[in-house]
Amino acid sequence: MFILKVLTILKTIFIHYQCILCLQKTKQGLCQHCQNALAKESLLHKRRKLTINGQPITLYAFNHFEGLTRKLLFLFKYQKNHIAGVFLGQYMKKAFQRQPFLNDVDYILPVPSHRLRFLVRGFNQAEILAKHIIKQNQILDIRSIKRMKYTKPQAKSNYQQRQIQMHNVFIQTKSISAQHLLIVDDVYTTGATITSLVNTLQNEPTNQITKISILTLCLA
């Protein structure tokens, strides 16, 4: 994974600092024009109220899943372009810092990926995004929840299929204590993945979690 990341960065350097999206020359991996265009894809209303098993939960989503946001995420997840991942992480960090209702987050939980998908991809995109927003006084937990059931990519399933295949996907291996727990993922579509993960947290009697929020890069 490290070697692939280095090769991707070197490729961008030796091709005259090309923007990974528009291929224009730039001193960065993403030119200023594309960075500005990415910002314009921002959602007007970033907070949405959800209810999962009677528990009120706030969803924060920053961008539409379209345009440059979608292209960057595709480059990151499926072409293993870590420069795209860095810019998405930095973008997410800036948007996160502008949300005052998330200032009291003390525990961050990236949505886990299955070990087989991790081996194929080489990384968990939710974990990388979470590492960009983590603060010194917060806990980043990548061990307490495991994804035990392999599922095909959610984009290839309809709503009903997603609800069925996400049933009992996660297991918890260690209790969690948090005042404000933040679940981090890259895309929110039907909510099947998030609902399954929240169900796992709710069904563990040893957990002590006062509040749960959800943070995603984009909303499909």
C-alpha positions in Angstrom: 0.0 0.0 0.0 2.8 2.4 0.9 4.7 1.7 -2.4 1.5 2.3 -4.4 0.9 5.6 -2.6 4.5 6.7 -3.4 4.2 5.7 -7.0 1.0 7.7 -7.4 2.5 10.8 -5.9 5.7 10.5 -8.1 3.5 10.0 -11.2 1.8 13.3 -10.5 5.1 15.0 -9.9 6.8 13.9 -13.1 3.9 14.7 -15.3 4.5 18.4 -14.7 2.3 18.6 -11.7 -0.9 17.8 -13.6 -4.3 18.2 -12.0 -5.7 14.7 -11.5 -9.1 15.9 -12.8 -8.6 18.4 -15.6 -4.9 17.6 -16.4 -3.9 21.2 -16.4 -0.5 22.1 -15.0 -0.6 23.0 -11.4 1.7 23.0 -8.4 -0.8 20.8 -6.6 -2.4 17.5 -7.4 -5.7 19.4 -7.8 -5.7 22.8 -9.5 -7.4 25.8 -7.9 -10.1 25.8 -10.5 -11.1 22.2 -9.6 -10.9 23.0 -5.9 -13.3 25.9 -6.4 -15.6 23.7 -8.5 -15.6 21.0 -5.7 -16.7 23.7 -3.2 -19.6 24.7 -5.4 -21.0 21.2 -5.2 -21.5 21.7 -1.4 -25.0 20.9 0.0 -27.0 23.9 1.1 -28.5 22.1 4.1 -25.8 19.9 5.6 -27.8 18.6 8.6 -30.6 16.1 8.5 -32.5 14.4 11.3 -32.8 10.7 11.4 -34.4 8.2 13.8 -33.0 4.7 14.2 -34.9 2.4 16.5 -36.4 5.4 18.2 -33.1 7.2 18.8 -32.7 10.7 17.3 -29.5 10.9 15.2 -28.2 13.8 13.1 -26.7 13.1 9.7 -24.1 15.6 8.4 -23.4 15.4 4.6 -21.2 18.0 2.9 -21.5 17.5 -0.9 -23.8 16.0 -3.5 -22.6 12.7 -4.9 -22.1 14.0 -8.4 -19.7 16.0 -10.6 -16.2 16.4 -9.3 -17.0 15.0 -5.9 -18.0 11.7 -7.5 -15.0 11.7 -9.8 -12.6 12.2 -7.0 -14.2 9.5 -4.9 -14.0 7.1 -7.8 -10.3 7.9 -8.3 -9.7 7.4 -4.7 -11.7 4.2 -4.1 -11.4 2.3 -7.3 -8.2 3.6 -8.9 -6.3 3.9 -5.6 -5.4 7.5 -6.3 -4.3 8.7 -2.8 -3.8 12.3 -4.0 -7.6 12.3 -4.5 -8.0 10.9 -1.0 -5.8 13.6 0.5 -7.8 16.4 -1.1 -11.1 14.8 -0.1 -9.9 14.4 3.4 -8.7 18.0 3.6 -12.0 19.2 2.1 -13.9 17.2 4.7 -11.8 18.6 7.5 -12.6 22.2 6.6 -16.3 21.4 6.3 -16.2 19.5 9.6 -14.6 22.4 11.4 -17.4 24.7 10.3 -20.1 22.6 12.1 -20.5 24.0 15.7 -22.7 21.1 16.7 -19.8 18.7 16.2 -17.4 20.5 18.5 -18.1 18.2 21.4 -17.4 15.0 19.5 -15.1 12.8 21.7 -15.2 9.5 19.8 -14.9 8.8 16.1 -15.8 5.5 14.5 -15.1 5.0 10.8 -17.4 2.5 9.1 -15.4 -0.7 9.0 -14.6 -2.5 5.7 -14.6 -6.3 5.2 -11.1 -7.8 5.4 -11.4 -9.1 1.8 -12.3 -5.7 0.4 -9.4 -4.2 2.5 -7.0 -6.6 0.9 -8.2 -5.8 -2.6 -8.3 -2.0 -2.1 -5.4 -1.7 0.3 -7.2 0.8 2.6 -10.5 1.7 4.1 -11.6 5.1 2.7 -13.8 5.9 5.7 -10.8 5.4 8.0 -8.6 7.7 5.9 -11.3 10.4 5.9 -11.7 10.1 9.6 -7.9 10.5 10.2 -8.1 13.9 8.5 -10.8 15.3 10.9 -9.5 13.7 14.1 -8.4 16.1 16.9 -5.9 15.5 19.6 -8.5 15.0 22.4 -10.7 12.6 20.4 -10.5 8.8 20.1 -10.3 7.2 16.7 -11.6 3.6 17.0 -10.9 1.1 14.2 -11.0 -2.1 16.3 -14.2 -2.3 18.4 -16.5 -3.0 15.4 -15.8 -5.6 12.8 -17.5 -6.2 9.5 -17.9 -9.9 9.4 -20.2 -10.4 6.3 -18.9 -9.6 2.9 -21.4 -7.7 0.7 -21.2 -6.6 -2.9 -20.8 -2.9 -3.5 -23.9 -1.0 -2.4 -24.0 0.9 -5.7 -24.9 -2.3 -7.5 -27.9 -3.1 -5.3 -31.4 -1.6 -5.1 -33.0 -0.3 -1.9 -34.5 -3.6 -0.9 -31.4 -5.6 -1.6 -29.3 -3.2 0.5 -31.5 -3.6 3.5 -31.4 -7.4 3.3 -27.7 -7.8 2.7 -26.7 -5.4 5.5 -28.6 -7.4 8.1 -26.2 -8.6 10.9 -23.1 -7.4 9.0 -21.3 -6.0 12.0 -20.2 -7.4 15.3 -18.8 -5.5 18.3 -15.7 -6.9 20.1 -15.2 -4.2 22.7 -17.5 -1.9 24.7 -17.5 1.8 23.8 -17.9 4.7 26.2 -18.6 8.1 24.5 -20.4 11.3 25.2 -20.8 12.1 21.5 -19.9 9.3 19.0 -19.4 10.3 15.4 -19.7 7.6 12.7 -17.7 8.5 9.5 -18.3 7.2 6.0 -17.7 8.4 2.5 -21.3 8.2 1.0 -24.8 8.0 2.4 -27.3 6.5 0.1 -30.2 4.5 1.5 -28.8 4.4 5.0 -28.7 0.6 5.2 -25.0 0.4 6.2 -25.4 3.1 8.9 -28.6 1.6 10.2 -26.9 -1.8 10.6 -23.9 -0.3 12.4 -26.1 1.8 14.7 -28.2 -1.3 15.5 -25.0 -3.1 16.5 -24.1 -0.3 18.9 -27.6 -0.1 20.3 -27.7 -3.9 20.9 -24.5 -4.0 23.0 -25.6 -3.6 26.6 -22.1 -2.7 27.9 -21.9 0.5 25.7 -22.2 3.9 27.3 -23.0 6.2 24.5 -24.9 9.4 25.1 -25.2 10.7 21.6 -24.6 9.5 18.0 -24.1 11.6 14.9 -23.2 10.5 11.4 -20.7 12.3 9.1 -20.4 11.6 5.4 -18.5 13.3 2.6 -21.5 13.2 0.3 -25.2 12.3 -0.1 -26.4 10.2 -2.9 
